[in-house]
Amino acid sequence: MVLDGQQTTQIAITGPGGIGKSQLELELAYRTQQNYKNCSVFWISAADMDSFYQACSYVAQKLSIPGWDDENQDPRKLLQVHLSRESKGKWLHIYDNADDASQGASNQPSQWVTTLLDFIPQSDHGCIIFTTASSNTAEMLVPENTMQLGKLAAETAAQILRSHLTNSSVANEEQEAKHLLGELSCLSLAIKQAAAYIKHNKISIRRYLELLSEQKDKTMNPSDKQCGQQLQYQTADNPVALTSLISLAQVSRHDTTAASCLFFMACIDRKDVLLQLLLATPSSPIKTIVDLLNTYAIIIKRPASSAVELHRLVHLAIRNHLQRQGRLSQWNQEAIAILAEKFPSASHENRSKWRRLLPLAKYALANSDSTISLAVKYAIALYEDGHFNEAEKLDVQVMETSKTKLRADHPSTLTSMANLAFTWKGQGRLKDALDLMKGCCFFRTRKLGPEHPDTISSMVSSRVWQQEQDSQRVRNDIHSNIRISQQ
């Protein structure tokens, strides 16, 4: 890796899921910190625009970059400018999971790839690494320096297995080891998980092969009607999913709290799961849970990070497991309840906190149909962050759900109506916002009374917006008269 050159070094690492991209990233990060004592390492999720924005916002805050807490500043630009200064020294910037789903087989850069490239810092002392499952995306990001990770050679896979187990245990079961590597398709993550299970539970490779066969039979069981057939067979055929489920079963037997944490993580966005969100008990504190899951190689633990991550295939496997058991909906609701409880008020002081939770809440809400409490908080946060179009969709959803479940004149429904009016105002739809707020004011007066704080609030908003609309009409009339007089 070059950290002293004439330009920023850029590398794109590509390969299918489970091939070892994340492990390679982690190794590069650790070695960089060991070999370059004054080098800063930044880990940025680049899975989509939301994740990228929130990750840049978090890093900007951690670096105390001036303007990080200014809602009118773009944290992506702030971070780019900051790291482009030569005075900031050496740094390694890892853009993880730049998997552009919208790009497909096209050879033209999508909006996401173009946006990502627009915010890349430039420094002679910097190095940038992209990881992606898409070879097309890798070529577009770094045309001249792409590293393709393919299926591991048998000897390389055997070396990985030996590195996680004792040489003697592999030597004593040489044929079983070869059979295991074949069953795992020589995928790095599957090998690591299998070795971790064997070592932690002190079992033979032969016994693990039996567990693998049993798990495959369970997953392929045609009696599992709860799960969609396509998803079921996709999981059954993937070695990483199988090894993950074997480890999950063992974790569930010995630490139900740790298993609950995995079920929770399966129902939210898999990236940047804050440790403070994890369920913990006096007998199973967070550190114990994280250490256990890390021992089984189920989670991805970043250096000096306050969050963990699930690999995409692990995330999918656990969701599939919950769906087959008929517990996915239950855990979706549990995850939403936890997020709703932990979600801070959308105040300026809490901006850095709720921004980081936005991708997690977005995923949870997208996979549930009865989520008013979290949706309200999420919509307010989007509004405060200036994402009015996204906020509008949620505001409408909350309002319609409230009408159906509570009544059209219920105070909660009227609050959602007022929130939608404010969002429309933010979009510049003053007339629509004013009409809706007047309707809200009418119902609040009838339901809550004219002296109620909510009624007074909607009255004040209506009057202020009416004055603003009247002023706009006057300005438009003046401009029209000027144009007429000039003709």
C-alpha positions in Angstrom: 0.0 0.0 0.0 1.3 3.4 -1.0 0.8 6.3 1.5 3.6 8.5 0.2 3.3 9.3 -3.4 2.4 11.9 -6.0 -1.3 11.2 -5.9 -4.0 9.4 -3.9 -3.6 5.6 -4.2 -7.0 3.9 -5.1 -7.8 0.2 -5.1 -11.1 -1.6 -5.8 -11.5 -5.1 -4.3 -14.3 -7.2 -5.9 -15.6 -10.7 -5.4 -18.8 -12.6 -4.4 -20.2 -12.6 -0.9 -18.2 -14.8 1.6 -15.1 -14.7 -0.6 -13.1 -12.8 2.0 -13.3 -9.1 1.1 -14.2 -8.0 4.7 -11.4 -10.1 6.2 -8.9 -8.6 3.8 -10.1 -5.1 4.7 -9.7 -5.8 8.4 -6.3 -7.2 7.9 -5.3 -4.1 5.9 -6.7 -1.9 8.6 -4.8 -3.6 11.4 -1.5 -3.8 9.5 -1.8 -0.1 8.5 -2.2 0.9 12.1 0.7 -1.3 13.1 3.1 -0.2 10.4 2.1 3.5 10.2 1.7 4.8 13.7 0.5 8.2 12.6 -1.9 7.0 10.0 -5.6 7.4 10.5 -8.0 4.7 9.4 -11.6 5.5 8.4 -14.3 2.9 7.7 -17.2 4.2 5.6 -20.3 2.2 4.6 -20.9 2.8 0.9 -23.8 0.4 0.5 -26.2 3.2 -0.5 -26.6 7.0 -0.3 -28.2 7.0 3.1 -25.5 4.8 4.7 -22.7 6.9 3.0 -24.2 10.1 4.2 -24.6 8.9 7.8 -21.2 7.4 7.9 -19.5 10.6 6.7 -21.6 12.5 9.3 -20.4 10.3 12.1 -16.7 10.6 11.0 -17.0 14.4 10.6 -18.3 14.6 14.2 -15.6 12.3 15.5 -12.9 14.5 13.9 -14.7 17.7 15.1 -14.6 19.2 11.6 -16.1 22.7 11.8 -19.6 22.6 10.5 -20.3 19.0 11.3 -23.4 20.0 13.4 -24.6 22.6 10.9 -27.7 21.3 9.1 -26.8 23.5 6.1 -23.5 21.8 5.6 -23.0 18.5 3.7 -20.9 16.1 5.9 -19.7 14.3 2.8 -18.2 17.5 1.4 -16.8 18.5 4.8 -15.0 15.2 5.2 -13.7 15.4 1.6 -12.2 18.9 2.0 -10.8 18.0 5.5 -8.9 14.9 4.3 -7.7 16.6 1.1 -5.5 19.0 3.2 -1.9 17.8 3.2 -1.6 18.9 6.8 -3.9 16.1 7.9 -1.2 13.6 7.3 -1.5 9.9 6.3 -4.9 8.2 6.1 -6.5 5.0 4.9 -10.1 5.4 3.7 -12.1 2.2 3.3 -15.4 2.4 1.4 -17.1 -0.8 2.3 -19.9 -2.6 0.3 -20.1 -0.2 -2.7 -22.6 -2.7 -4.2 -24.6 -0.6 -6.7 -27.8 -2.6 -7.0 -29.3 -0.1 -9.5 -26.4 -0.5 -11.9 -27.1 -4.1 -13.0 -25.3 -5.1 -16.1 -25.0 -1.6 -17.5 -21.6 -0.3 -18.4 -22.6 3.3 -17.6 -21.9 4.7 -14.1 -25.1 5.1 -12.1 -26.1 8.1 -10.1 -24.8 6.4 -6.9 -21.3 5.7 -8.4 -21.1 9.2 -9.7 -22.1 10.6 -6.3 -19.5 8.5 -4.5 -16.7 9.6 -6.8 -17.8 13.3 -6.4 -16.9 13.1 -2.7 -13.6 11.2 -2.8 -10.8 13.1 -0.9 -7.5 13.6 -2.7 -4.1 13.7 -1.0 -0.6 12.5 -1.7 -0.6 10.8 1.7 -3.9 9.1 1.4 -5.0 5.6 0.3 -8.6 4.6 -0.7 -9.9 1.1 -0.8 -13.4 0.2 -2.3 -15.0 -3.2 -1.8 -17.9 -4.4 -4.0 -19.5 -7.6 -5.2 -20.0 -6.0 -8.6 -17.0 -6.2 -11.0 -18.7 -3.5 -13.2 -18.9 -1.1 -10.2 -15.2 -1.9 -9.3 -14.1 -1.0 -12.9 -16.0 2.3 -12.8 -14.6 3.3 -9.4 -11.0 2.4 -10.1 -10.5 1.4 -13.8 -6.7 1.0 -13.5 -6.4 -0.8 -10.2 -9.0 -3.5 -9.5 -8.3 -6.7 -7.5 -10.6 -9.6 -8.3 -11.0 -12.1 -5.5 -12.0 -15.5 -6.8 -12.5 -18.9 -5.3 -9.6 -19.9 -3.1 -7.2 -22.5 -4.3 -7.4 -25.8 -2.3 -4.0 -25.3 -0.7 -4.8 -21.7 0.3 -8.1 -22.8 1.8 -6.3 -25.5 3.7 -3.8 -22.9 5.1 -6.7 -20.8 6.3 -8.2 -23.8 8.1 -4.8 -24.7 9.6 -4.3 -21.1 10.8 -7.5 -21.2 12.8 -7.0 -24.8 14.1 -3.9 -26.6 15.3 -1.8 -28.3 12.6 -2.1 -31.6 14.5 -5.9 -31.6 14.5 -6.0 -31.0 10.7 -3.2 -33.5 10.1 -5.1 -36.2 12.1 -8.2 -35.7 10.0 -6.7 -34.8 6.6 -9.4 -36.5 4.5 -12.1 -35.0 6.6 -10.5 -31.6 6.3 -10.5 -31.9 2.5 -14.1 -33.0 2.5 -15.0 -30.0 4.8 -13.3 -27.5 2.5 -15.2 -29.0 -0.5 -18.5 -28.7 1.4 -17.7 -25.1 2.2 -16.7 -24.3 -1.5 -13.4 -23.0 -0.1 -15.2 -19.7 0.9 -13.0 -17.8 3.4 -15.9 -16.7 5.8 -17.4 -20.2 5.9 -14.0 -21.8 6.7 -13.4 -19.2 9.4 -16.8 -19.9 11.0 -16.4 -23.6 10.8 -13.0 -23.5 12.4 -14.2 -21.2 15.1 -17.0 -23.6 16.0 -14.7 -26.6 16.0 -12.1 -24.8 18.2 -14.6 -23.2 20.6 -16.6 -26.4 21.2 -13.6 -28.8 21.1 -15.1 -31.2 18.5 -13.6 -33.1 15.6 -13.8 -32.1 12.0 -15.8 -35.3 11.4 -18.4 -34.2 13.9 -18.7 -30.8 12.3 -19.3 -32.5 8.9 -22.2 -34.3 10.6 -23.6 -31.0 11.9 -23.2 -29.5 8.4 -25.1 -32.4 6.8 -27.9 -32.1 9.4 -28.2 -28.4 8.9 -28.4 -28.8 5.2 -31.3 -31.3 5.6 -33.1 -28.9 8.0 -32.8 -26.0 5.6 -33.9 -28.0 2.6 -36.8 -29.6 4.4 -39.8 -29.1 2.1 -42.1 -29.1 5.1 -41.0 -25.5 5.9 -43.9 -23.7 4.4 -43.3 -20.4 6.2 -40.4 -19.4 4.0 -40.4 -18.3 0.4 -39.1 -21.2 -1.7 -36.5 -19.0 -3.6 -35.0 -17.6 -0.4 -35.1 -21.1 1.2 -33.0 -22.8 -1.5 -30.7 -19.8 -1.8 -29.8 -20.1 1.8 -29.5 -23.9 1.7 -27.0 -23.8 -1.1 -24.7 -21.2 0.5 -22.0 -22.5 2.8 -21.8 -19.2 4.8 -25.5 -19.4 5.6 -25.2 -23.0 6.8 -22.1 -22.4 9.0 -23.9 -19.3 10.4 -27.0 -21.3 11.3 -24.9 -24.0 13.0 -23.2 -21.4 15.2 -26.6 -19.7 15.8 -28.0 -22.9 17.2 -25.1 -23.3 19.6 -25.3 -19.7 20.7 -29.0 -20.1 21.3 -28.4 -23.2 23.5 -25.8 -21.5 25.7 -26.7 -17.8 25.7 -30.3 -16.8 24.8 -29.5 -13.1 25.3 -26.7 -13.3 22.7 -29.1 -15.1 20.3 -31.7 -12.4 20.9 -29.2 -9.8 19.9 -28.7 -11.7 16.6 -32.4 -11.8 16.0 -32.6 -8.1 16.7 -29.8 -7.4 14.2 -31.5 -9.5 11.6 -34.5 -7.1 11.6 -32.6 -3.9 11.2 -30.0 -2.7 8.7 -27.0 -5.0 9.1 -24.4 -2.2 9.0 -23.2 0.0 11.9 -25.3 -1.7 14.6 -24.6 0.4 17.7 -23.5 -1.6 20.8 -25.8 0.5 22.9 -28.8 -0.9 21.0 -28.0 -4.5 21.9 -30.1 -6.3 24.5 -28.0 -7.1 27.6 -28.6 -8.5 31.1 -26.4 -8.5 34.2 -25.5 -12.2 33.5 -24.8 -11.3 29.8 -23.3 -7.9 29.5 -22.7 -6.3 26.1 -18.9 -7.1 26.1 -19.6 -10.8 26.8 -22.1 -11.0 24.0 -19.9 -9.3 21.5 -16.9 -11.4 22.4 -19.0 -14.6 22.1 -20.4 -13.6 18.7 -17.0 -12.5 17.5 -15.5 -15.8 18.7 -17.9 -17.6 16.4 -17.1 -15.2 13.6 -20.8 -14.3 13.2 -20.3 -10.6 13.5 -17.8 -8.2 11.9 -16.1 -6.2 14.6 -14.2 -3.0 13.5 -11.1 -1.7 15.2 -11.9 0.6 18.1 -15.6 0.8 17.0 -18.7 1.4 19.0 -20.7 -0.7 16.5 -20.7 -4.2 14.9 -21.9 -5.5 11.5 -23.5 -8.7 10.1 -22.2 -10.1 6.9 -25.0 -9.9 4.2 -25.3 -13.7 4.0 -25.4 -14.1 7.8 -28.1 -11.4 8.0 -30.1 -13.2 5.3 -29.6 -16.6 6.9 -30.9 -15.5 10.3 -33.9 -13.7 8.8 -34.7 -16.9 6.8 -34.4 -18.9 10.1 -36.8 -16.6 11.9 -39.2 -16.8 8.9 -39.2 -20.6 8.8 -40.0 -20.6 12.5 -42.8 -18.1 12.1 -41.0 -15.6 14.4 -39.9 -12.9 11.9 -42.9 -10.7 12.3 -42.6 -10.9 16.1 -38.9 -9.9 16.0 -39.6 -7.1 13.5 -42.0 -5.6 16.0 -39.5 -6.2 18.9 -36.7 -4.4 16.9 -39.0 -1.5 16.1 -40.0 -1.2 19.8 -36.3 -1.1 20.8 -35.5 1.5 18.1 -38.5 3.6 19.1 -37.3 3.5 22.7 -33.7 4.4 21.9 -34.4 6.9 19.2 -33.6 10.4 20.6 -35.7 13.5 20.1 -34.9 15.1 16.7 -33.3 18.1 18.3 -30.2 19.9 17.0 -28.2 18.7 20.0 -29.1 15.1 19.2 -28.4 15.4 15.5 -25.3 13.2 15.5 -27.1 10.5 17.5 -30.4 10.2 15.5 -28.6 10.6 12.1 -26.7 7.4 12.9 -29.9 5.5 13.6 -31.7 6.5 10.4 -30.5 3.6 8.2 -31.4 1.1 11.0 -34.9 2.6 11.4 -35.4 2.8 7.6 -34.8 -0.9 7.2 -37.0 -1.9 10.1 -39.9 0.3 8.9 -39.6 -1.1 5.4 -40.2 -4.6 6.7 -43.2 -4.0 8.9 -46.7 -2.7 8.3 -47.7 -1.5 11.8 -45.1 0.9 13.1 -46.5 4.2 14.0 -44.3 5.2 17.0 -40.9 4.7 15.3 -42.2 6.0 12.0 -43.2 9.3 13.6 -39.8 9.8 15.1 -38.1 8.8 11.9 -40.2 11.2 9.8 -39.4 14.1 12.2 -35.7 13.3 12.0 -35.9 13.2 8.2 -37.7 16.6 8.2 -35.1 18.1 10.5 -32.4 16.8 8.2 -34.0 18.4 5.2 -35.1 15.1 3.5 -38.6 16.3 2.8 -39.6 13.9 0.1 -38.7 10.9 2.3 -40.4 12.5 5.3 -43.6 13.1 3.2 -43.9 9.4 2.4 -43.7 8.4 6.0 -46.0 11.2 7.2 -48.7 10.1 4.7 -48.2 6.5 5.8 -48.5 7.4 9.5 -51.6 9.6 8.9 -53.4 6.9 6.9 -52.5 4.2 9.5 -53.7 6.5 12.3 -57.0 7.1 10.5 -57.6 3.4 10.1 -56.6 2.3 13.5 -57.6 5.2 15.7 -60.1 7.5 13.9 -59.7 10.6 11.7 -60.2 13.0 14.6 -58.0 11.2 17.1 -55.3 13.5 18.5 -52.5 11.3 17.2 -54.0 11.4 13.7 -54.3 15.2 13.9 -50.6 15.4 15.0 -49.6 13.3 11.9 -51.7 15.7 9.8 -49.8 18.7 11.2 -46.5 17.0 10.6 -47.4 16.4 7.0 -48.4 20.1 6.7 -44.9 21.1 7.9 -43.3 18.7 5.5 -45.3 20.2 2.6 -44.2 23.6 3.8 -40.6 22.5 3.7 -41.1 21.2 0.1 -42.3 24.7 -0.9 -46.0 23.6 -1.2 -47.3 26.5 0.8 -50.9 26.4 -0.4 -51.3 22.6 0.2 -49.6 23.0 3.6 -51.9 25.9 4.6 -55.1 24.0 3.5 -54.0 20.9 5.5 -53.1 22.9 8.6 -56.4 24.8 8.5 -58.2 21.4 8.5 -56.0 20.2 11.4 -56.9 23.4 13.3 -60.6 22.9 12.7 -60.6 19.3 14.0 -58.4 20.2 17.0 -60.7 23.0 18.0 -63.7 20.7 17.9 -61.9 17.7 19.5 -59.5 19.3 22.0 -61.0 22.8 22.5 -59.7 26.2 21.4 -57.4 26.6 24.5 -55.5 23.4 24.0 -51.7 23.9 23.2 -52.0 21.8 20.1 -54.9 23.8 18.8 -53.1 27.1 19.5 -50.0 25.8 17.8 -51.9 24.9 14.6 -53.7 28.3 14.8 -50.4 30.2 14.9 -49.0 28.2 12.1 -52.1 28.8 9.9 -51.9 32.6 10.5 -48.2 32.8 9.9 -48.5 30.8 6.7 -51.6 32.8 5.6 -49.6 36.0 6.0 -46.7 34.4 4.0 -49.1 33.4 1.2 -50.7 36.9 1.1 -47.2 38.5 0.9 -46.4 36.1 -2.0 -49.5 37.2 -3.8 -48.7 40.9 -3.4 -45.1 40.3 -4.7 -46.5 38.4 -7.7 -49.0 41.2 -8.4 -46.2 43.7 -8.3 -44.0 41.7 -10.6 -46.9 41.2 -13.0 -47.6 45.0 -13.1 -43.9 45.7 -13.8 -43.9 43.2 -16.7 -47.0 44.8 -18.1 -45.6 48.3 -17.8 -42.4 47.3 -19.6 -44.3 46.0 -22.6 
